[in-house]
Amino acid sequence: MSGLGRYRQLLGRPYARALLGWSILGRLPLGMTPIALLLLVRGQGESYGAAGAVVAAYALAVGVGAPVSGRRVDRIGPYRVLRLRALLYPALLGAVVALSVTDRPLTAVAAFAALAGLSHPPLSSTVRIVWPRLAPGELRSTAYALEAALQEVFFVGGPLLAALLAAFAPWAGVVGAGLASLVGTLAVAGL
């Protein structure tokens, strides 16, 4: 079977299109949030150094939180982990926005950005454990290949979307990242 035929066969499987689409939406914040935080803090009149510190706190926390959340998915399953983090992550991003626009200290903004990073939903690890159930045999490698290729969507499209939203208001990119995560993560958790 040709490569396109395998992709058609994969996307014809029950839940495959939904998993792919919703998980991409839910993972857009991987590319959106760092630039959105930078634009938010700069939009409030802070320096690039200060904005970089907030982004660094967030990014370090994502790096620390990802293995922890992945282990929780392995222990208790993805449903409970995703449902909790689907709500927690956007709420903490909302707190970052509220703190920033009300001129709270930058340390508070950075602290809540770090908490948001720690609570980032583990969609990537969840998708990797769900594909073998949806795509048995040779379709599994096709699913992983498609997954790898489409990751560019959130690493290239995410920052672009955040910048477009921030053009309307400095906080809009962060809010957009929270909404994308909320909707995408809850949809994946419901599959």
Secondary structure as UniProt FT lines:
FT   HELIX           3..11
FT   TURN            14..15
FT   HELIX           16..27
FT   HELIX           29..43
FT   TURN            44..45
FT   HELIX           48..76
FT   HELIX           78..101
FT   TURN            102..103
FT   HELIX           106..118
FT   HELIX           123..134
FT   HELIX           138..152
FT   HELIX           153..157
FT   HELIX           158..166
FT   TURN            167..168
FT   TURN            170..171
FT   HELIX           172..189
//
